Amino acid sequence: MPAWLSSLRDLIADASPLRRVMLALLVLLPLIALGAAYLKFNPPVYRVLYAHLSDRAGGEVITALEQLNIPYRLSDADGAIEVPLDRLHAARYRLAARGLPKTDDERQDEAERAPSFGASSLQEQQRFQRALEIDLARSIQKLEAVEIARVHLALPKVSPFLRDAPPATAAVLVRLRKGAHLSAVQVTTIQTLVAAGVPRMKRTNVQVLDPGGVMLGGAAPEAVQSRRLALEQDLVRRVLAVLTPWLDKDRVSVQVTATLQDSETRQTVEQVRNGVVGGQPRPLEKTVRTSSVPEGSIQRINATVILGFEAT
């Protein structure tokens, strides 16, 4: 054993209890000071756990973190919940196992999907519409550029006393991810998705807006509408071609409004029951007559021709 180590051992053995405490502090204080300096100049790196949490969802997450003994802090900038970087993924997995965080839509969806007895038909219709809005919003949020989506549907009640049922309309509010944007094709895709999931809704009746209230993109004109415009313009040209040689072009004003039919198929079925003819049983006979109306057929044309003459 080295001589200095033997001397240190003899010094500790011969020292009084007070001196032993002083020697222990003399050894521990530098170590504590080094540890404090390391933590001060090398603080743990924190990262945002979840962004854009509601107050209720944030409170549930903080309560769960305290129960799981996971350190956290609140950001001074926006109050976001942050956890140490080395525990970020573990915290997300453990919170996900508890079903957290829950959005307000998910919480309301759970409440509405719960079985309820004695609900009226109006309440059931409202629950169905709300569930449809939530499902459509979740589908829209699958797009990479969309962070949060909310769908509002206006579904008028169909009445047998109305010849033409009022159309269903929808408004989609989307919040995009940072640095992302929606192209016109993506906006049309959202409109098509909503229109395909709601009865009696056309793509042109779906509006997509951002949180600033700016309408995104626009629905491309449907094929029937394009044919209608082309037909109206062609009829206007024909009328002008007939009247212009007789009158000045400035004295003729023509306006044509055309109404086109949608594609329609009519089917007529005639059935003859089993019977006996000449003592022989006759099997069941069925005659089917089918007539089709092609899409874009002219249903009605309204033309207005205004001729201008100078008074004498």
C-alpha positions as CSV (number, residue, x, y, z in Angstrom):
1,M,0.0,0.0,0.0
2,P,1.4,3.4,-0.8
3,A,2.7,5.5,2.0
4,W,0.3,8.4,1.4
5,L,-2.7,6.1,1.4
6,S,-1.6,4.7,4.8
7,S,-1.1,8.1,6.2
8,L,-4.6,9.1,5.0
9,R,-6.1,6.0,6.6
10,D,-4.4,6.7,9.9
11,L,-5.5,10.4,9.7
12,I,-9.1,9.3,9.3
13,A,-8.9,6.7,12.0
14,D,-7.4,9.1,14.5
15,A,-9.7,12.0,13.6
16,S,-12.6,13.1,15.8
17,P,-16.2,12.7,14.5
18,L,-16.4,16.4,13.6
19,R,-13.2,16.2,11.6
20,R,-14.4,13.2,9.8
21,V,-17.6,15.1,8.7
22,M,-15.4,17.9,7.5
23,L,-13.2,15.6,5.5
24,A,-16.3,14.0,3.9
25,L,-17.7,17.4,3.0
26,L,-14.3,18.4,1.6
27,V,-14.6,15.4,-0.8
28,L,-18.4,15.7,-1.6
29,L,-18.6,19.5,-2.2
30,P,-16.3,19.6,-5.2
31,L,-18.2,16.6,-6.8
32,I,-21.6,18.4,-6.2
33,A,-20.2,21.6,-7.6
34,L,-19.0,19.8,-10.7
35,G,-22.4,18.1,-11.2
36,A,-24.2,21.4,-10.8
37,A,-21.9,23.1,-13.3
38,Y,-22.4,20.3,-15.8
39,L,-26.2,20.6,-15.5
40,K,-26.1,24.3,-15.8
41,F,-23.9,24.5,-18.9
42,N,-25.4,21.3,-20.4
43,P,-29.2,21.4,-19.8
44,P,-31.3,18.5,-21.1
45,V,-32.8,19.1,-24.5
46,Y,-36.6,19.4,-24.5
47,R,-38.9,18.9,-27.5
48,V,-42.6,19.7,-28.0
49,L,-44.7,16.6,-27.2
50,Y,-47.9,17.6,-29.1
51,A,-48.6,20.9,-30.9
52,H,-51.9,22.7,-30.9
53,L,-53.6,21.0,-28.0
54,S,-56.8,22.3,-26.6
55,D,-56.8,23.4,-22.9
56,R,-58.8,20.3,-21.9
57,A,-56.5,17.9,-23.8
58,G,-53.4,19.6,-22.5
59,G,-54.6,19.2,-18.9
60,E,-55.3,15.5,-19.5
61,V,-51.8,15.1,-20.9
62,I,-50.1,16.9,-18.0
63,T,-52.0,14.7,-15.5
64,A,-50.9,11.6,-17.3
65,L,-47.3,12.7,-17.4
66,E,-47.3,13.3,-13.7
67,Q,-48.7,9.9,-13.1
68,L,-46.1,8.3,-15.3
69,N,-43.3,10.3,-13.6
70,I,-42.2,11.9,-16.9
71,P,-40.6,15.3,-16.5
72,Y,-42.2,18.1,-18.5
73,R,-42.2,21.9,-18.9
74,L,-44.4,24.5,-20.6
75,S,-43.0,26.6,-23.4
76,D,-42.7,30.3,-22.6
77,A,-43.7,31.2,-26.2
78,D,-47.0,29.4,-26.7
79,G,-47.4,27.2,-23.6
80,A,-46.8,24.0,-25.5
81,I,-45.9,20.9,-23.4
82,E,-42.3,19.8,-23.8
83,V,-40.5,16.7,-22.5
84,P,-36.8,15.7,-22.6
85,L,-35.7,14.5,-26.0
86,D,-34.5,11.1,-24.8
87,R,-38.0,10.4,-23.4
88,L,-40.1,12.0,-26.2
89,H,-41.0,8.8,-28.1
90,A,-41.5,6.8,-24.9
91,A,-43.9,9.5,-23.6
92,R,-45.9,9.5,-26.8
93,Y,-46.2,5.7,-26.8
94,R,-47.3,5.5,-23.1
95,L,-49.8,8.3,-23.6
96,A,-51.2,6.6,-26.7
97,A,-51.7,3.5,-24.7
98,R,-54.1,5.6,-22.5
99,G,-55.9,7.0,-25.5
100,L,-54.3,10.5,-25.2
101,P,-54.5,13.1,-26.5
102,K,-58.2,13.3,-27.5
103,T,-59.4,16.0,-29.7
104,D,-62.7,17.7,-29.1
105,D,-64.2,16.0,-32.2
106,E,-63.2,12.5,-30.9
107,R,-64.6,13.2,-27.5
108,Q,-67.8,14.4,-29.0
109,D,-67.9,11.5,-31.4
110,E,-67.6,9.0,-28.5
111,A,-70.5,10.7,-26.7
112,E,-72.7,10.7,-29.7
113,R,-71.9,7.1,-30.6
114,A,-73.0,6.0,-27.1
115,P,-76.3,4.2,-27.2
116,S,-79.2,6.5,-26.3
117,F,-82.8,5.4,-25.7
118,G,-85.8,7.5,-26.4
119,A,-84.1,9.8,-29.0
120,S,-86.3,11.4,-31.5
121,S,-85.9,11.1,-35.3
122,L,-84.5,14.6,-35.4
123,Q,-81.9,13.8,-32.8
124,E,-80.9,10.6,-34.7
125,Q,-80.6,12.6,-37.9
126,Q,-78.4,15.1,-36.2
127,R,-76.2,12.4,-34.7
128,F,-75.9,10.7,-38.2
129,Q,-74.9,14.0,-39.8
130,R,-72.4,14.8,-37.1
131,A,-70.8,11.3,-37.5
132,L,-70.7,11.8,-41.2
133,E,-68.9,15.1,-40.8
134,I,-66.3,13.6,-38.5
135,D,-65.6,10.7,-40.8
136,L,-65.2,13.0,-43.8
137,A,-62.9,15.3,-41.8
138,R,-60.7,12.3,-40.8
139,S,-60.5,11.2,-44.5
140,I,-59.4,14.7,-45.5
141,Q,-56.8,14.8,-42.7
142,K,-55.1,11.8,-44.4
143,L,-53.7,14.2,-47.0
144,E,-50.1,15.1,-46.3
145,A,-50.6,18.8,-46.5
146,V,-53.7,18.9,-44.2
147,E,-53.1,19.1,-40.5
148,I,-56.7,19.6,-39.2
149,A,-59.9,19.5,-41.1
150,R,-63.5,20.3,-40.2
151,V,-66.6,19.6,-42.3
152,H,-69.9,21.3,-42.1
153,L,-72.9,19.8,-44.0
154,A,-76.2,21.4,-44.9
155,L,-78.6,18.6,-45.6
156,P,-82.1,19.9,-46.3
157,K,-84.9,17.6,-45.6
158,V,-86.5,16.0,-48.6
159,S,-90.2,16.7,-49.0
160,P,-92.5,14.8,-51.3
161,F,-94.4,18.0,-52.0
162,L,-91.4,19.6,-53.6
163,R,-90.7,18.9,-57.3
164,D,-87.0,19.6,-57.1
165,A,-85.3,18.8,-53.8
166,P,-83.0,21.6,-52.6
167,P,-79.3,20.6,-53.1
168,A,-77.0,19.6,-50.2
169,T,-74.1,21.8,-49.6
170,A,-70.9,21.6,-47.6
171,A,-68.1,23.8,-46.3
172,V,-64.7,22.4,-45.5
173,L,-62.3,24.3,-43.2
174,V,-58.7,23.1,-43.4
175,R,-55.5,24.1,-41.5
176,L,-52.4,23.2,-43.5
177,R,-49.1,22.1,-42.1
178,K,-46.3,24.6,-41.8
179,G,-44.9,25.4,-45.3
180,A,-47.5,23.3,-47.1
181,H,-50.1,24.4,-49.6
182,L,-53.0,22.8,-51.6
183,S,-52.9,22.7,-55.3
184,A,-56.1,23.1,-57.4
185,V,-56.0,19.4,-58.1
186,Q,-55.9,18.6,-54.3
187,V,-58.8,21.0,-53.6
188,T,-60.8,19.3,-56.3
189,T,-60.0,16.0,-54.7
190,I,-61.4,17.2,-51.4
191,Q,-64.5,18.5,-53.1
192,T,-65.0,15.2,-54.9
193,L,-64.4,13.2,-51.7
194,V,-67.1,15.1,-49.8
195,A,-69.6,15.1,-52.7
196,A,-69.2,11.4,-53.2
197,G,-69.9,10.7,-49.5
198,V,-73.1,12.7,-49.3
199,P,-76.3,12.0,-51.2
200,R,-77.6,14.6,-53.6
201,M,-74.4,16.7,-53.4
202,K,-72.5,18.0,-56.4
203,R,-68.8,18.9,-56.3
204,T,-69.6,22.5,-57.2
205,N,-71.6,22.8,-53.9
206,V,-68.5,22.1,-51.8
207,Q,-66.4,25.0,-50.7
208,V,-62.9,24.7,-49.2
209,L,-61.6,27.5,-47.0
210,D,-58.5,28.1,-44.9
211,P,-58.5,29.6,-41.3
212,G,-58.2,33.0,-42.8
213,G,-61.5,32.7,-44.6
214,V,-59.9,32.5,-48.0
215,M,-61.5,30.1,-50.5
216,L,-59.1,27.6,-51.8
217,G,-59.1,26.5,-55.5
218,G,-62.4,26.1,-57.2
219,A,-64.5,23.3,-58.6
220,A,-63.9,22.7,-62.3
221,P,-67.0,23.1,-64.4
222,E,-68.9,19.9,-64.8
223,A,-69.2,18.3,-68.2
224,V,-72.9,19.0,-68.5
225,Q,-72.4,22.6,-67.6
226,S,-69.6,23.0,-70.2
227,R,-71.9,21.5,-72.9
228,R,-74.7,23.8,-71.8
229,L,-72.5,26.9,-72.2
230,A,-71.2,25.6,-75.6
231,L,-74.8,25.0,-76.8
232,E,-75.9,28.5,-75.7
233,Q,-73.0,30.2,-77.4
234,D,-73.5,28.2,-80.6
235,L,-77.2,29.2,-80.7
236,V,-76.3,32.8,-80.1
237,R,-73.9,32.7,-83.0
238,R,-76.5,31.2,-85.3
239,V,-79.1,33.7,-84.5
240,L,-76.7,36.6,-85.0
241,A,-75.6,35.0,-88.3
242,V,-79.2,35.2,-89.5
243,L,-80.1,38.6,-88.3
244,T,-76.8,40.5,-88.8
245,P,-77.0,40.7,-92.6
246,W,-80.4,42.5,-92.3
247,L,-79.7,44.6,-89.2
248,D,-76.6,46.2,-87.8
249,K,-74.7,44.1,-85.3
250,D,-75.0,46.8,-82.7
251,R,-78.9,46.7,-83.0
252,V,-79.2,43.0,-82.2
253,S,-78.9,41.5,-78.8
254,V,-79.5,37.8,-78.3
255,Q,-79.6,35.8,-75.0
256,V,-80.2,32.0,-74.9
257,T,-80.7,29.9,-71.9
258,A,-80.7,26.1,-72.3
259,T,-81.7,23.4,-69.9
260,L,-80.2,20.0,-70.4
261,Q,-81.4,16.7,-69.0
262,D,-79.3,14.4,-66.9
263,S,-78.8,10.8,-68.1
264,E,-81.9,8.8,-67.5
265,T,-83.0,5.2,-68.1
266,R,-86.6,4.2,-68.1
267,Q,-87.6,0.6,-67.8
268,T,-91.0,-0.9,-68.3
269,V,-91.7,-4.5,-67.2
270,E,-94.8,-6.4,-68.2
271,Q,-95.5,-9.8,-66.6
272,V,-98.0,-12.4,-67.5
273,R,-99.0,-14.9,-64.8
274,N,-99.1,-18.6,-65.4
275,G,-102.1,-19.7,-67.3
276,V,-103.5,-22.6,-69.2
277,V,-103.9,-22.2,-73.0
278,G,-105.4,-25.1,-74.9
279,G,-105.2,-27.4,-72.0
280,Q,-101.4,-26.8,-71.7
281,P,-99.8,-24.7,-68.9
282,R,-98.1,-21.6,-70.1
283,P,-95.0,-20.5,-68.1
284,L,-94.5,-17.0,-66.7
285,E,-93.8,-14.5,-69.5
286,K,-92.0,-11.2,-68.9
287,T,-91.5,-8.4,-71.4
288,V,-88.9,-5.6,-70.6
289,R,-88.9,-2.4,-72.6
290,T,-86.1,0.0,-71.9
291,S,-85.7,3.6,-73.2
292,S,-82.7,5.7,-72.4
293,V,-82.3,9.5,-72.5
294,P,-78.6,10.4,-73.1
295,E,-76.9,12.8,-70.8
296,G,-77.0,16.3,-72.1
297,S,-80.1,16.1,-74.1
298,I,-82.0,19.4,-74.6
299,Q,-84.9,19.7,-72.3
300,R,-85.9,23.4,-72.8
301,I,-84.5,26.4,-74.6
302,N,-85.4,30.0,-73.8
303,A,-84.3,32.7,-76.2
304,T,-84.6,36.4,-76.0
305,V,-83.9,38.6,-79.0
306,I,-83.9,42.4,-78.7
307,L,-83.9,44.5,-81.9
308,G,-83.1,48.1,-81.8
309,F,-84.7,50.6,-84.2
310,E,-84.4,54.4,-84.5
311,A,-87.6,56.3,-84.0
312,T,-88.7,58.5,-86.8
